[in-house]
């Protein structure tokens, strides 16, 4: 149920985002979802792709610094308070969220969020115990 996510470290200056996107495009690797965050000196492009190992190799061959982490995708009720109920369940289990981002994935009345936890295995067990809906990577990545 864990998903491999690639984190690509970029200088925080114009034109740096194009190189990894161009490399993935040339290799016909589709980005399923992404997040971009920045600091003054650098940015972090976080990507979920179907073939993470191939994407990692392509990006490294293009000169990018890439780190692989595990994340979980959770279904969240797409209504006021939906996210709050999931966060409350995580808080009750004392699970720390390092970061999260939304994922555009048609699920009817459900939204999908990608979560990075301090300890993904502990979080996965706690989420299953809370009967929260974890999205299967096969369904997410096709």
Secondary structure by P-SEA (a helix, b strand, c coil): cbbbbbbbbbccccaaaaaaaaaaaaaccccccbbbbbcccbbbbbbbcccaaaaaaaaaaaccbbbbbbbbbbbcccccaaaaaaaaaaaaacccccbbbbbbcccccbbbbbbbcccaaaaaaaaaaaccbbbbcccccc
